[in-house]
Amino acid sequence: MTSELWVLIAAGVLVLLAAWTGWTLTRLRRLDQRMRRAEAALEAQLRRRAGLAEELARNHPAALGERTAERLATAAAQARAAHPGDRELAENALGRELRELPADLPGVPNGLRTDLAGTLTRVALARRFYNDAVRDTRELRGRRFARWLRLHRSRPLPRYFDIDDRLGAGIREVDPAGRSAR
């Protein structure tokens, strides 16, 4: 083989490496955008859940019981005020309080119960979408060549948002006729 052939092979390898690097950087940017959108949606649903829980505790303490309403209001306030490091614990506490609510809440409007049940479902979906984006980002950044080339090294590695978002037996959607839907 001649030296010109070796130069052509080396140039071809460099072009392929540059193309792969460009594709990977574009993919990482798109994943970052996807993760930011999913995080914004998750944040909005968590704020909505805390607001609805606070409304339920403030406006309907007789249906919940005074102690339960107080615990629910406290958990909602702590979830709203939590710092990023404590957020998961505060959201878990709020979720636990919501799951422990009785299935029958006399005096609570069906609209509020339906909104709360829908928000609980949307929180679970938003968390899954966010964690899927985090998983995909971490997987791509963890590939051998991406690590060797230190792609996106200036950005922190994203963290999963891990809360217990199981739906409890207490909050169920209510159909317009007033019957609880399952």
N, C-alpha and C positions, 0 to 999 in steps of 0.2 A: 504494500500500500504506500501510496505517495503521501507526502506531507499535505498536499492540497486536499486530499480525501479526508485526512484527519481533521483539518480545519473545518471542512464542510460538516463532518459528523459533530464536532464540538459546537459549531454554530447552530446546527439543528437541535441539539440537546438544550442549548441556551434559549432558543426560541420556544421550545416546548415548556421549559421551566418558567419562562416569563409569561407565557400564555396561561399556564396552570396557576401561577401566582396571581395574575390579574383576575382570573375566574374565581379563585378562592377569596380574594379581597372583596370582590363584588358580592359574593355569596355571604361573607361575614357582615358586610354593610347591610344587606337586605335582612339578614337574621337579626341584626341589632335593631333595625327599624321595626321588625315584626315583634321583637321582644318589648320594645318601648310602647308600641300600641297595645299589646296584651297587658302590660303593666298598668297603663292608664285605664284600661277597661276594668281590670281587677280592682284598682284603687277606687274607681267610681262605684263599683258594686259593693265594696266593703264600706264606703262612706254611706251609701244608700241603706245598707243593712243596719248600720249603727243608728242612722237617723230614724228608720222605721221602728227599731227596738226602743229607742228613746221616746218616740211618740207614743208607742204602745204603753210604756211604763208611766209616762207623764199623764196621759189622758184617760187611762183605764186601770187605775190601781185597784178598784173594787173587783174587777173581773180577774185580776191576777193574784190579788192578796197583797197586802202592804209590804211584807218582807220580800216577796218575789219581785214586786214592782221596783223596790229599792235596789235589790241586787241587779236586776236587769238594767236599770238606769245607770248604776255605777259601772257595770261592765261595758255598756255602750259608750259612756264618757271616757273610760280608760282606753277603749279601742280607738276612739277619735284622737286622743291626745298621745298615743303611744309613739315612742321614738322608733326608728327603723329596727334597731336591735331587739326591742321588746315587742314589736308589732305582732309577731306570731303568737306569743303567749297571751296578749290581750285579745286577739281575735279568737283564739281557742276558748278563752273564758266566756266571751260573748256567745260563741256558738254553743257552748255547753248550757248556758242559761236559756237560750232559745230552744234547744232540744228538750229541756226539762219542763217547758210550758205544758199545761194540760191541753188535751185535744179539744175540749169544749171551753170556749171563752165567751160566756154570755155577756152581752152588752158591747162586745167589740164589733165594729162594723165589718161586714164581709169584705168590703173593699180593702181595708187595712190588712186583714188576714190574707187575702189573695195577693196583695202587693208584697207582703213579707214572705210568703211561700215562694212566689216567683223570684224574689231577690235571692233567697237562699239557693235556689237552683242556679241562678245566674252567677252567684259567687263561685259555686263549684265548677261551673263551666269555664269561667274566666280564669280561675286558678289552674285548671288543666291546660288551657291554651297557653298561659304564661309559662308553666313548667315545661310544656312541650317545646316552646321556643328556647328556653334555657338549655334543655337537654340537647337540642340540635346545635346550638351555638357551642356548647362545651365539647360536644363530639367533634365538630369541625375544627375547633381550636386545638383539640387534643391529638389530631392526626400528626404523624411523624414529621412530614415536610413542613406543615404549618408551625410546629414547635421549633424545628431547626431554623426556619426562616424568621421566627419570632413575629409572625403576623399578628397584628392587633395586641402587641405586648403592652402598649400604653393604656389599654382599657382593662379595667378590673374584670376578673372572671365572674360571670353572673351567678347569683345564688338562687336556689330553688325557694319557693314560698310554700312552706309545708304547714298547713293547718288541717284540723279535722273538720271537714265540711260535710259530714254525713247529715242527711236530713232526719230530723227526729219525728217521732210520732205525734208530737204536739201541734205543730203548725202544718195545716193542710189547706190546700186550696178549697174554696167554697164556690159551688156553682150558683147562678142567680136565684135558684129556688131555695137556697139556704141549706142545702144538703152538703156535707163534706165529701169532697172527691178523693178518691184513692188512687 
